Amino acid sequence: MEYKDRIKAARRHAKLTQAQLAKLVGIDQASISDLERGRSARSSYNASIAKACGVSAIWIESGAGQMIGETEQSNVRDIVQPNMMFRYPVISWVAAGAWSEAVEPFPPGFSDRYEMSEYDSKGPAFWLEVKGDSMTSINGQSVPEGTFILVDTEADVHSGKLVIAKLADSNEATFKKLVEDGGRRFLKPLNPAYPIEPCADDCKIVGVVVRALMKL
């Protein structure tokens, strides 16, 4: 299914007219029409369209995963058009891995790039750009390469959450799903081709992924 077909399918799933969807998203009807006709290959409003239609934003963007039915198991929520926005730095995976040792995680001038979100973090938060395909899955929850993820360093951590962790033998942070089995914790990739890693005492949870955003 092409991008234009996914937009149309999402709108029809929500039983909305183009005009109604455009009003919910905050754009004009012509823009929705252009998307459904394939005149626009992508839109910065994908997450808002997904939210209005009750479907997966990642499915809208890339076709990965399922159109609906995954939000209950995921701690990643779609970006919406909010009334208040918050500004968070985009940092490197090395910087994320060093976060827990930093006396002042985000000093002035720490990052030359920032992205906005409606999410009001509980503690220091930052964006990371997903690298590789270890969190890409053809079934169920999927966070493909190029997705920007927002990490809250003081969000509640428990089994089933998508987290950023730091392993003792690496200078970079890693992005995985935290799972528990028999009282032990593990870091599980969403891509079954990658191995599950133990999260022992020397494994530090840097933060919880709370938002995902596909950049154009």
C-alpha positions in Angstrom: 0.0 0.0 0.0 1.5 3.3 -1.0 1.6 6.4 1.2 -1.3 8.1 -0.5 -3.4 4.9 -0.1 -2.6 4.8 3.7 -3.7 8.4 4.1 -7.0 7.6 2.4 -7.4 4.3 4.3 -6.8 6.0 7.6 -9.4 8.7 6.9 -12.0 6.2 5.8 -11.3 4.1 8.9 -12.2 7.2 11.0 -15.2 7.8 8.8 -14.1 11.4 8.2 -14.5 13.6 5.1 -11.4 15.3 3.8 -12.7 18.6 5.1 -13.3 17.1 8.6 -9.9 15.6 8.7 -8.3 18.8 7.6 -10.0 20.7 10.3 -8.9 18.3 13.0 -5.3 18.4 11.8 -5.2 22.2 11.3 -4.6 22.3 7.5 -6.8 22.9 4.5 -8.8 20.4 2.6 -6.7 20.8 -0.5 -3.6 19.5 1.4 -5.5 16.3 2.3 -6.6 15.9 -1.3 -3.0 16.3 -2.5 -1.8 13.7 -0.1 -4.5 11.2 -1.2 -3.8 11.9 -4.9 -0.1 11.3 -4.4 0.8 14.9 -5.3 2.6 15.2 -1.9 4.9 12.3 -1.1 5.1 13.1 2.6 3.7 15.4 5.2 4.9 16.9 8.4 1.4 16.4 9.8 1.6 12.6 9.6 1.4 12.1 13.4 -1.5 14.5 13.7 -3.4 12.7 10.8 -2.7 9.4 12.6 -4.0 10.8 15.9 -7.2 12.2 14.3 -7.9 8.9 12.5 -6.9 6.6 15.4 -4.2 4.8 13.6 -0.4 4.2 14.0 1.7 7.2 13.0 4.6 4.9 12.0 2.2 2.9 9.8 1.1 6.1 8.1 4.7 7.2 7.6 6.4 4.0 6.5 3.8 1.3 6.2 5.5 -0.7 9.0 3.5 -2.6 11.6 -0.3 -2.6 11.7 -2.7 0.3 11.1 -4.4 0.0 14.5 -4.2 -2.0 17.6 -0.7 -1.4 19.0 -1.1 1.6 21.3 -2.1 -0.4 24.4 1.3 -2.2 24.5 3.5 0.8 23.6 4.8 3.6 25.7 5.5 5.6 22.6 2.7 8.0 21.7 1.9 9.9 18.6 2.8 13.6 18.3 -0.3 15.7 18.2 -1.1 19.4 17.6 -0.8 20.7 21.2 -1.6 24.0 22.9 1.8 24.1 24.6 5.2 23.0 23.2 8.5 22.2 25.0 12.0 22.4 23.5 14.4 19.5 23.9 18.0 19.0 22.6 18.9 16.5 19.9 22.0 14.7 21.2 24.3 11.9 20.0 24.2 8.3 21.2 27.6 8.7 22.9 26.3 11.7 24.8 23.2 9.7 25.8 25.5 6.9 27.1 27.5 9.4 29.2 24.4 11.1 30.6 24.3 9.2 33.9 27.9 10.2 34.7 27.4 13.9 33.8 27.3 16.4 36.6 25.3 18.8 34.5 23.7 16.8 31.7 22.7 19.8 29.5 24.9 22.8 30.1 24.4 26.0 28.0 25.4 25.3 24.4 25.2 21.6 24.9 23.4 21.1 21.6 23.1 23.2 18.4 19.8 21.5 17.5 16.5 21.3 19.2 13.1 19.8 18.5 9.7 20.5 19.9 7.1 18.3 21.6 3.9 18.7 23.5 5.3 16.3 26.1 6.1 17.9 29.5 9.0 15.8 30.8 9.3 14.7 34.4 13.1 15.3 34.3 15.8 16.2 31.8 14.8 15.0 28.3 16.4 14.8 24.9 15.8 13.5 21.3 17.8 10.8 19.7 17.8 9.7 16.0 17.3 5.9 15.7 20.2 4.2 13.9 20.1 0.7 12.4 17.2 -1.7 12.1 17.3 -3.5 15.5 14.0 -1.8 16.5 12.3 -2.4 13.1 9.7 -5.1 12.9 7.4 -6.2 10.2 4.8 -7.3 12.8 3.5 -5.3 15.7 5.4 -2.4 17.3 8.2 -1.0 15.1 10.5 2.1 15.4 12.5 2.3 12.1 15.8 3.9 11.4 15.5 7.7 11.0 12.8 8.0 13.7 13.4 10.7 16.3 12.7 9.4 19.8 12.2 11.6 22.9 13.7 10.2 26.1 12.6 11.3 29.6 15.3 10.5 32.1 12.9 10.4 35.0 9.9 8.7 33.6 8.7 5.5 35.3 10.7 2.4 34.3 9.1 -1.0 34.2 9.0 -4.1 32.0 7.5 -3.5 28.6 8.8 0.0 28.2 11.0 1.1 25.4 14.2 2.4 27.0 17.6 3.9 26.4 20.2 1.9 28.3 24.0 2.0 28.8 25.9 -1.3 28.9 29.3 -1.4 30.7 31.2 -2.6 27.6 30.0 0.2 25.4 30.5 4.0 25.3 27.2 4.5 23.4 23.6 4.2 24.6 21.4 1.5 23.1 17.7 1.5 22.3 15.7 -1.6 23.3 12.5 -2.9 25.0 12.9 -3.7 28.7 11.5 -7.1 29.6 11.7 -9.3 32.7 11.8 -13.0 33.1 12.3 -15.0 36.3 13.3 -11.8 38.2 16.0 -10.9 35.6 15.9 -8.0 33.3 16.7 -8.1 29.6 17.0 -5.7 26.7 15.0 -7.0 23.8 15.2 -5.7 20.2 11.9 -5.5 18.3 13.7 -7.0 15.3 13.8 -10.8 16.0 17.0 -11.1 14.0 19.0 -9.4 16.8 19.8 -11.2 20.1 18.4 -10.3 23.5 20.9 -8.9 25.9 20.9 -9.2 29.7 20.5 -6.0 31.7 22.5 -6.8 34.8 23.8 -4.6 37.7 26.2 -2.9 35.3 23.4 -2.0 32.9 22.1 1.6 33.5 18.7 2.7 32.3 19.2 6.2 31.0 15.6 7.0 30.4 12.2 5.9 28.9 11.2 6.6 25.3 8.0 8.7 25.5 7.5 10.0 21.9 8.4 9.0 18.4 8.6 11.3 15.4 9.4 10.6 11.8 11.3 13.5 10.2 10.9 14.3 6.6 
